[in-house]
Amino acid sequence: MERWGVIYNPKAGTRKVQKRWKAIKDYMDSKKLVYDYIQSEGFGSVERLAKLLANNGYRTIVIVGGDGALNDAINGIMDSNAPNKKDIAIGIIPNGIGNDFARYWGLSIDDYKGAVDWIINDRRKRIDVGYCSYYTGEKQERRYFLNAVNIGLGARLVQITDRMKRFWGIKHISFLTALLLLFFERKLYRMHLKVNNEHVRGHIMTVCIG
Protein backbone atom coordinates (compact mmCIF):
# COMPACT_ATOMS: atom_id res chain seq x y z
CA MET A 1 0.00 0.00 0.00
CA GLU A 2 1.16 3.51 -0.81
CA ARG A 3 2.52 5.46 2.16
CA TRP A 4 0.37 8.40 3.17
CA GLY A 5 1.56 11.73 4.46
CA VAL A 6 -0.86 12.94 7.15
CA ILE A 7 -1.03 16.49 8.54
CA TYR A 8 -2.77 17.23 11.83
CA ASN A 9 -2.73 20.38 13.95
CA PRO A 10 -3.03 19.42 17.64
CA LYS A 11 -3.21 23.05 18.78
CA ALA A 12 -5.97 24.19 16.45
CA GLY A 13 -8.97 22.86 18.34
CA THR A 14 -10.46 21.97 21.67
CA ARG A 15 -9.74 18.93 23.81
CA LYS A 16 -12.63 17.22 22.02
CA VAL A 17 -10.90 17.71 18.66
CA GLN A 18 -7.63 16.33 20.03
CA LYS A 19 -9.46 13.33 21.48
CA ARG A 20 -11.02 12.75 18.07
CA TRP A 21 -7.54 12.74 16.49
CA LYS A 22 -6.49 9.91 18.81
CA ALA A 23 -9.54 7.92 17.70
CA ILE A 24 -8.70 8.60 14.04
CA LYS A 25 -5.09 7.50 14.53
CA ASP A 26 -6.15 4.34 16.38
CA TYR A 27 -8.52 3.47 13.54
CA MET A 28 -5.84 4.00 10.88
CA ASP A 29 -3.48 1.79 12.88
CA SER A 30 -6.15 -0.91 13.14
CA LYS A 31 -6.33 -0.92 9.33
CA LYS A 32 -2.55 -1.55 9.13
CA LEU A 33 -2.06 1.61 7.10
CA VAL A 34 1.40 2.78 6.18
CA TYR A 35 1.65 6.48 6.93
CA ASP A 36 3.76 9.22 8.40
CA TYR A 37 2.04 12.03 10.25
CA ILE A 38 3.23 15.51 11.03
CA GLN A 39 1.82 17.80 13.67
CA SER A 40 1.69 21.36 12.43
CA GLU A 41 3.20 23.98 14.69
CA GLY A 42 0.26 26.35 14.45
CA PHE A 43 -1.13 29.09 12.26
CA GLY A 44 0.05 28.98 8.64
CA SER A 45 2.23 25.89 8.91
CA VAL A 46 -0.05 23.45 7.04
CA GLU A 47 0.90 25.02 3.70
CA ARG A 48 4.61 24.61 4.41
CA LEU A 49 4.18 21.01 5.60
CA ALA A 50 2.10 20.01 2.56
CA LYS A 51 4.80 21.46 0.32
CA LEU A 52 7.42 19.49 2.27
CA LEU A 53 5.50 16.23 1.88
CA ALA A 54 4.97 16.79 -1.85
CA ASN A 55 8.65 17.59 -2.38
CA ASN A 56 9.58 14.40 -0.51
CA GLY A 57 7.61 12.18 -2.85
CA TYR A 58 4.32 11.56 -1.04
CA ARG A 59 1.58 10.98 -3.60
CA THR A 60 -1.30 10.80 -1.11
CA ILE A 61 -1.52 13.64 1.39
CA VAL A 62 -4.27 13.46 4.01
CA ILE A 63 -5.48 16.49 5.94
CA VAL A 64 -7.12 16.00 9.33
CA GLY A 65 -8.92 19.32 9.59
CA GLY A 66 -11.41 21.63 7.94
CA ASP A 67 -11.68 23.77 4.83
CA GLY A 68 -8.99 26.21 6.00
CA ALA A 69 -6.36 23.51 6.45
CA LEU A 70 -7.37 21.90 3.16
CA ASN A 71 -6.99 25.19 1.32
CA ASP A 72 -3.54 25.76 2.82
CA ALA A 73 -2.51 22.23 1.83
CA ILE A 74 -3.58 22.77 -1.79
CA ASN A 75 -1.45 25.91 -1.94
CA GLY A 76 1.51 24.04 -0.49
CA ILE A 77 1.20 21.25 -3.05
CA MET A 78 0.78 23.63 -5.99
CA ASP A 79 3.80 25.64 -4.83
CA SER A 80 5.97 22.52 -4.53
CA ASN A 81 8.53 21.17 -6.98
CA ALA A 82 6.87 17.75 -7.06
CA PRO A 83 6.56 16.17 -10.52
CA ASN A 84 3.05 15.65 -11.92
CA LYS A 85 1.39 17.63 -9.14
CA LYS A 86 -1.98 17.05 -10.78
CA ASP A 87 -1.71 13.36 -9.86
CA ILE A 88 -1.13 13.91 -6.14
CA ALA A 89 -4.20 12.73 -4.23
CA ILE A 90 -5.38 14.84 -1.33
CA GLY A 91 -7.64 13.25 1.26
CA ILE A 92 -9.72 14.93 3.93
CA ILE A 93 -10.76 13.61 7.33
CA PRO A 94 -13.13 16.29 8.68
CA ASN A 95 -11.92 17.71 11.98
CA GLY A 96 -12.53 21.46 11.86
CA ILE A 97 -15.26 24.10 12.00
CA GLY A 98 -15.77 24.60 8.26
CA ASN A 99 -16.21 21.27 6.47
CA ASP A 100 -18.10 22.30 3.33
CA PHE A 101 -15.76 20.41 0.99
CA ALA A 102 -16.21 17.15 2.90
CA ARG A 103 -19.99 17.60 2.98
CA TYR A 104 -20.09 18.21 -0.77
CA TRP A 105 -18.54 14.79 -1.38
CA GLY A 106 -20.96 13.09 0.98
CA LEU A 107 -18.58 12.63 3.91
CA SER A 108 -20.27 12.72 7.28
CA ILE A 109 -18.55 15.08 9.69
CA ASP A 110 -19.02 12.62 12.56
CA ASP A 111 -17.98 9.51 10.62
CA TYR A 112 -14.19 9.65 10.54
CA LYS A 113 -14.08 5.91 9.84
CA GLY A 114 -16.02 6.45 6.63
CA ALA A 115 -13.57 9.17 5.59
CA VAL A 116 -10.58 6.89 6.23
CA ASP A 117 -12.25 4.01 4.36
CA TRP A 118 -12.96 6.34 1.42
CA ILE A 119 -9.20 6.98 1.07
CA ILE A 120 -8.28 3.33 1.65
CA ASN A 121 -10.64 2.26 -1.16
CA ASP A 122 -8.93 4.78 -3.46
CA ARG A 123 -12.19 6.54 -4.35
CA ARG A 124 -10.50 9.28 -6.31
CA LYS A 125 -12.24 12.11 -8.09
CA ARG A 126 -10.38 14.42 -10.46
CA ILE A 127 -11.41 18.00 -9.73
CA ASP A 128 -10.38 21.44 -10.90
CA VAL A 129 -8.19 23.69 -8.81
CA GLY A 130 -8.93 27.38 -9.27
CA TYR A 131 -6.63 30.28 -8.59
CA CYS A 132 -6.98 33.96 -7.85
CA SER A 133 -4.33 36.51 -8.83
CA TYR A 134 -4.30 39.72 -6.84
CA TYR A 135 -2.11 42.67 -5.95
CA THR A 136 -1.28 43.23 -2.27
CA GLY A 137 -0.15 46.81 -2.74
CA GLU A 138 3.45 45.64 -2.87
CA LYS A 139 3.54 42.63 -5.18
CA GLN A 140 1.46 40.27 -7.27
CA GLU A 141 0.27 37.13 -5.48
CA ARG A 142 -1.56 33.93 -6.45
CA ARG A 143 -3.71 31.71 -4.24
CA TYR A 144 -5.25 28.40 -5.23
CA PHE A 145 -8.65 27.20 -4.05
CA LEU A 146 -10.98 24.18 -4.20
CA ASN A 147 -14.40 25.24 -2.91
CA ALA A 148 -14.72 28.89 -3.70
CA VAL A 149 -13.03 32.25 -3.49
CA ASN A 150 -14.69 35.01 -1.48
CA ILE A 151 -14.22 38.71 -2.13
CA GLY A 152 -15.43 41.28 0.36
CA LEU A 153 -17.38 40.21 3.44
CA GLY A 154 -16.50 36.50 3.26
CA ALA A 155 -12.79 37.21 2.94
CA ARG A 156 -12.96 39.79 5.72
CA LEU A 157 -14.61 37.21 8.01
CA VAL A 158 -11.76 34.76 7.43
CA GLN A 159 -9.16 37.50 7.97
CA ILE A 160 -10.61 38.56 11.32
CA THR A 161 -11.15 34.94 12.42
CA ASP A 162 -7.49 34.14 11.73
CA ARG A 163 -6.36 37.14 13.75
CA MET A 164 -8.66 36.24 16.64
CA LYS A 165 -7.48 32.63 16.48
CA ARG A 166 -3.93 33.75 17.20
CA PHE A 167 -5.20 35.55 20.29
CA TRP A 168 -7.86 33.16 21.62
CA GLY A 169 -6.42 29.91 20.27
CA ILE A 170 -9.98 28.51 20.00
CA LYS A 171 -11.74 28.38 16.64
CA HIS A 172 -15.35 28.71 17.81
CA ILE A 173 -14.70 31.77 19.97
CA SER A 174 -12.62 33.36 17.20
CA PHE A 175 -15.36 32.80 14.61
CA LEU A 176 -18.13 34.19 16.83
CA THR A 177 -16.01 37.21 17.73
CA ALA A 178 -15.38 37.89 14.04
CA LEU A 179 -19.10 37.69 13.28
CA LEU A 180 -19.87 40.16 16.06
CA LEU A 181 -17.25 42.64 14.82
CA LEU A 182 -18.51 42.40 11.23
CA PHE A 183 -22.08 43.04 12.37
CA PHE A 184 -21.01 46.52 13.43
CA GLU A 185 -18.65 47.04 10.49
CA ARG A 186 -21.14 46.47 7.64
CA LYS A 187 -18.67 47.61 5.01
CA LEU A 188 -19.28 47.83 1.25
CA TYR A 189 -16.37 47.31 -1.14
CA ARG A 190 -15.83 49.14 -4.39
CA MET A 191 -15.59 46.52 -7.13
CA HIS A 192 -15.34 46.17 -10.87
CA LEU A 193 -16.39 42.72 -12.05
CA LYS A 194 -16.47 41.23 -15.53
CA VAL A 195 -18.86 38.29 -15.82
CA ASN A 196 -19.59 36.71 -19.22
CA ASN A 197 -18.36 39.88 -20.96
CA GLU A 198 -20.68 42.03 -18.85
CA HIS A 199 -19.14 44.69 -16.62
CA VAL A 200 -20.53 45.27 -13.15
CA ARG A 201 -19.37 48.29 -11.15
CA GLY A 202 -20.47 49.46 -7.76
CA HIS A 203 -20.18 49.10 -4.01
CA ILE A 204 -20.78 45.46 -3.16
CA MET A 205 -20.78 43.66 0.18
CA THR A 206 -19.57 40.23 -0.94
CA VAL A 207 -18.88 38.08 -4.00
CA CYS A 208 -18.43 34.31 -3.96
CA ILE A 209 -16.97 32.47 -6.96
CA GLY A 210 -17.03 28.70 -6.89
N, C-alpha and C positions, 0 to 999 in steps of 0.2 A: 504493500500500500504506500502511496505517495506521502511523504512527510509534510505535515501542515506546519505553518507558522501562525501562532495564535497570539493576539494582542489583547491584553486586559488591563484596565486601569483600576487598581484597588482603592485609590483615593478619591475616585470620582463620585461615589455614591454613599448611601447609608450602610449601616451594619447589615441590613436586610439584603442589599445588593451584593455585599461581600460574601454573605452566607450563601447566596444563590450561586456565586462563582465557584465555591467549594463543591456544591452539588453538581454543577456543570462539569468540573474537572473530574470528579469521581465517576460520573457517567461516561466520559470519554475514556478514562482508564479502564472501565469495565468492558468497553468495546475493543480493547487492545489496540487503540489508535497509536500511530507513530506521530508525535508532534513535539514541537518546542514552543514554549510560551514565554512571552516577555511581558513584564509589568511596566506599563508606562509610568513615567515619573511625575506626570501631572499635565497641566494645561499645555496644549500644543505639541505634545511629544508623540502622539499617535502617528502623525504625518511622517515624522523623522524615522520612527520605528518601521512603518510600512515600507518606506523607501529602502531601509537597511535590509529588511527581509527579501524584498524583490531583487536587490543587488547581490544578495547572497544565494540566489538560485531557487528560492521557494516559489512554487507554481500554484499553491493553494494557500491563501492568506485569510485567516478567520478572525473576525472582529467580534469580541464580546462587549457589546455596547449598543448605543442608539444611533440615530441618524447623524449626529455631529461627529462621532468617532468614525463612522463609515465614510463620511465625506472627507475627513482628514486623511483616511487611509487611501482613498482613491487618488487624492492629490499627491500623496507620497509615492504611490506606484507609478503614476503618470510622469512624475519628475525623476524617476529612477533611470538607471542605465541598463536595465534588464532587457534582454532580447525578447522580441515578440510579446510586448506588454499586453497586447490585446488578448492573448491566450492565458494570462494569469487569472485564475479563478478567485473570486473574493466571496467568502461566506459570512453570514451574519447570524449571531446568536443573540437575540434581543435581550438587552440588559441595561436600558437607559430610559430617559423620560420620553423622548421622541422616537417612535418606532414605526413611522409611516411606511418606510421602504419594506420592512418585514411584513407588515400588514398587507401591503399591496400584493405580495407573493403568497399570501395565504398562511403565513407563519403565525401561530398563536403566541402572544407575548408571554403567556404563562407556561407554554410547553417547550422548554429548552431541549427536551429529549427529541421532540419532533424536528427541531432545527438542526440538531447534531445528526440525526438520521438522514435528513435531507442532503447534507453534505457528504455523508458516508456513501449514500446511494448515487452520488455523482449526478444529481439532478440539476444539470447546468442549463442556464438560459443566457443566450448572447443578447446583450442589451447595449444601447448607445450610451456613450459618455459625452455630456455636453460641456462646453466651457464658456466662460465669460471673460472678455478682455476689458480692462478698465484702467483708468489713470488715477493714481493716488494723490496727485499734486506734485510728486517728485519723480515717479517713474511709471512705466507701463507694467501692469501685472496681468496674470492669467490664473483663474481658478476653475477647476473641473467640478462637475456635479452630476449626481445620478437622479435624484428626485425632481428637484426644481431649483430655480434661482429666484430669490426675492430681492426686489428693489424697493427701497422706501421703508415702510413701517415694519415689514417682516424682517428685513436686514437689521434695522435698528433694534428690534426686540432681541435678536441673537447677540448683537454687539453688547447691549446692556447686560444681558444674562451672563455672558462670558466674563464681563468685568465684575459682576456681583459674585460669580462663582469663585473668583480668585479671593474675594473677601470672606464670603460665608463658607465656602467649601462644600455646600450642600445644594444640589441641583434644584430641588423643589422650591426652596426658599428663594434662591436666585431668580428663578423664573417668575414667581409670584411678585417679587419686588420689582422686576423689570416691567411686568404688566401694569403695576400700580403707577410707576413713574411715567409710562407711556400714556396712561389715561389722562394725566394732567398735561402732557406735552402736546398731543394732538397736532402734530406738525404735517404740513403739506410740502411736497418736494417738487421743484420745478423740473419738468422732464420734457424730452423730445423723443418720441418713439416712432419707429417706422415698422408698420405691420402690414404685410402683403401689399407693399408699395403705397400704403396710405400713411400719411404723416399725422401724428397726434401730438399736439403741444398743449401744455397747461400745467397747473399745479395739482398733483396727484398724490394721494396718500400712500398707495402701495400697488406694486405690479408683481405678479407671480408668473414665471415662465417655466413650464414643465410638461 
